[in-house]
Amino acid sequence: MKDVMIDFETFGNGKHACLCQIGAVYFDSTTGELGAEYKANIDAANHSKLGGDLDADTVYWWLAQSIEARQSILQQPRKNVVDVMNELNQFLSSATRVWSHATFDFVILMNTLKQLDIKPLFSYKAGLDIRTLTYLAGITIDKTERTGVHHDGLEDAKHQVKYCVEALNAVKGNKQVVSAISRIIE
């Protein structure tokens, strides 16, 4: 498997958002079969000291989320952000395509690696956007059956795989879209 889905939980909403949890999972882009997974909770105080931006509105938003979601990001161990980003970087090193909400998660991934002076072990060209993909495929993501804890990084990544694969399979029948996507991801 060369496709991986990432999802970040944060205490901010900008490109330097303070991280509190990361989830990632490899998947088969045709069948949706899941592979290796990575999940880590991050010590937000540690990331904040190293330049992660805390946003009060986002923290208040977290306080209004389900108890399961809050417990998920509070679980120990909460690790040093440098250690987590090095582990994630290694996890992503064999990925050909890194799927996410590219205007959020991938931007934060690349900026956090840069901020911590960690050289990515994957190409910046690997970053692909599931929002654009679902738009092109005509998929309505809120119709995808939800399982797991909403706002748990790994559970969200697994959920995103479902509609990403549905969208990929939908566009395979559209030769123009397939041609455009092939040029982008090859």
C-alpha positions as CSV (number, residue, x, y, z in Angstrom):
1,M,0.0,0.0,0.0
2,K,1.3,3.4,-1.0
3,D,-1.7,5.6,-0.1
4,V,-1.9,7.0,3.4
5,M,-4.6,9.2,5.0
6,I,-3.6,11.7,7.7
7,D,-5.7,13.7,10.2
8,F,-4.5,16.2,12.8
9,E,-6.3,17.3,15.9
10,T,-5.2,20.7,16.9
11,F,-5.6,23.5,19.4
12,G,-5.4,26.1,16.6
13,N,-6.7,26.6,13.1
14,G,-3.8,28.2,11.2
15,K,-0.8,26.8,9.3
16,H,1.2,26.7,12.6
17,A,-1.6,25.2,14.7
18,C,-0.6,23.6,18.0
19,L,-0.9,19.8,17.6
20,C,-2.6,17.6,20.2
21,Q,-3.1,14.4,18.2
22,I,-2.1,12.8,14.9
23,G,-3.7,9.8,13.2
24,A,-2.6,8.2,9.9
25,V,-3.4,4.9,8.1
26,Y,-2.3,3.3,4.9
27,F,-5.0,2.0,2.6
28,D,-5.7,0.3,-0.7
29,S,-7.1,3.0,-2.9
30,T,-9.4,0.6,-4.8
31,T,-10.8,-1.6,-2.1
32,G,-10.5,0.6,1.0
33,E,-8.6,-2.1,2.9
34,L,-6.7,-0.6,5.8
35,G,-3.0,-1.2,6.5
36,A,-0.5,0.0,9.0
37,E,-1.6,2.8,11.3
38,Y,0.0,5.5,13.4
39,K,-1.5,7.5,16.3
40,A,0.1,9.7,18.8
41,N,-1.0,12.3,21.3
42,I,1.2,15.3,21.6
43,D,2.1,17.4,24.6
44,A,0.5,20.7,23.4
45,A,2.5,22.7,26.0
46,N,5.7,21.3,24.4
47,H,4.6,22.2,20.9
48,S,3.4,25.7,22.0
49,K,6.9,26.4,23.4
50,L,8.4,25.3,20.0
51,G,6.1,27.6,18.0
52,G,2.7,25.8,17.8
53,D,0.0,28.5,17.8
54,L,-2.8,28.0,20.5
55,D,-6.1,29.6,19.6
56,A,-8.6,30.2,22.4
57,D,-11.6,29.7,20.1
58,T,-10.4,26.3,19.1
59,V,-9.8,25.3,22.7
60,Y,-13.3,26.4,23.6
61,W,-14.5,24.4,20.6
62,W,-12.8,21.3,22.0
63,L,-14.5,21.9,25.4
64,A,-17.9,21.5,23.6
65,Q,-17.0,18.2,21.9
66,S,-18.0,14.8,23.1
67,I,-16.4,13.3,26.3
68,E,-15.0,10.5,24.1
69,A,-13.3,13.1,21.8
70,R,-11.9,15.0,24.7
71,Q,-10.7,11.8,26.4
72,S,-9.0,10.7,23.2
73,I,-6.7,13.8,23.0
74,L,-6.1,13.7,26.8
75,Q,-4.8,10.1,26.9
76,Q,-1.3,9.4,28.1
77,P,1.3,9.3,26.9
78,R,1.3,12.8,25.4
79,K,4.7,12.9,23.6
80,N,7.2,15.5,22.6
81,V,6.2,17.0,19.3
82,V,9.7,16.5,17.8
83,D,9.6,12.8,18.6
84,V,6.1,12.5,17.2
85,M,6.9,14.3,14.0
86,N,10.1,12.2,13.5
87,E,8.0,9.1,13.9
88,L,5.3,10.3,11.6
89,N,7.9,11.3,9.0
90,Q,9.3,7.8,9.1
91,F,5.8,6.3,8.9
92,L,5.1,8.4,5.8
93,S,8.5,7.6,4.1
94,S,7.1,4.9,1.9
95,A,3.9,6.8,0.9
96,T,3.4,7.7,-2.7
97,R,0.3,9.7,-1.9
98,V,-0.6,11.4,1.3
99,W,-4.3,12.2,1.4
100,S,-5.9,14.7,3.7
101,H,-7.9,17.9,3.8
102,A,-4.9,19.4,2.1
103,T,-5.8,23.0,2.9
104,F,-5.5,22.1,6.6
105,D,-3.7,18.9,7.6
106,F,-1.1,18.8,4.8
107,V,-0.3,22.5,5.3
108,I,0.2,21.9,9.0
109,L,2.3,18.8,8.4
110,M,4.7,20.6,6.1
111,N,4.9,23.7,8.2
112,T,5.4,21.8,11.5
113,L,8.2,19.7,9.9
114,K,9.8,22.9,8.6
115,Q,9.3,24.6,12.0
116,L,11.1,21.7,13.8
117,D,13.8,21.5,11.1
118,I,12.8,18.0,10.1
119,K,13.4,17.1,6.4
120,P,10.4,15.3,4.9
121,L,11.1,11.7,3.8
122,F,8.3,12.0,1.3
123,S,7.8,14.3,-1.7
124,Y,5.8,17.5,-1.3
125,K,4.1,16.3,-4.5
126,A,2.6,13.4,-2.5
127,G,0.0,15.7,-0.8
128,L,-3.5,15.2,-2.3
129,D,-6.8,16.8,-1.3
130,I,-9.9,14.8,-0.5
131,R,-12.1,17.9,-0.7
132,T,-11.2,18.4,-4.3
133,L,-11.5,14.7,-5.1
134,T,-15.0,14.4,-3.5
135,Y,-16.1,17.5,-5.4
136,L,-14.9,16.1,-8.7
137,A,-16.6,12.7,-7.9
138,G,-19.9,14.3,-6.8
139,I,-19.6,12.6,-3.4
140,T,-21.4,14.1,-0.4
141,I,-19.2,13.2,2.5
142,D,-21.8,13.6,5.2
143,K,-23.7,10.6,3.7
144,T,-20.8,8.3,4.5
145,E,-21.6,6.1,7.5
146,R,-19.7,7.3,10.5
147,T,-18.1,4.9,12.9
148,G,-15.6,5.5,15.7
149,V,-15.0,8.6,17.8
150,H,-15.5,11.8,15.9
151,H,-12.4,14.0,16.4
152,D,-10.1,11.2,17.2
153,G,-7.2,11.5,14.6
154,L,-7.0,7.9,13.7
155,E,-10.7,7.3,13.6
156,D,-11.2,10.4,11.5
157,A,-8.5,9.2,9.1
158,K,-10.2,5.8,8.7
159,H,-13.5,7.6,8.1
160,Q,-11.9,9.8,5.4
161,V,-10.6,6.7,3.7
162,K,-14.2,5.5,3.1
163,Y,-15.2,8.5,1.1
164,C,-11.8,9.0,-0.5
165,V,-12.0,5.4,-1.9
166,E,-15.7,5.9,-2.9
167,A,-14.7,9.1,-4.8
168,L,-11.6,7.5,-6.4
169,N,-13.8,4.7,-7.7
170,A,-16.4,7.1,-8.9
171,V,-14.0,9.2,-11.0
172,K,-12.4,6.1,-12.6
173,G,-15.3,6.0,-15.1
174,N,-14.7,9.6,-16.1
175,K,-11.8,9.5,-18.5
176,Q,-11.1,13.3,-18.4
177,V,-11.0,13.3,-14.6
178,V,-8.8,10.2,-14.6
179,S,-6.4,11.7,-17.0
180,A,-6.2,14.9,-15.0
181,I,-5.6,13.1,-11.7
182,S,-3.1,10.7,-13.3
183,R,-1.0,13.7,-14.4
184,I,-1.1,15.1,-10.9
185,I,-0.3,12.0,-8.9
186,E,2.3,10.3,-11.1
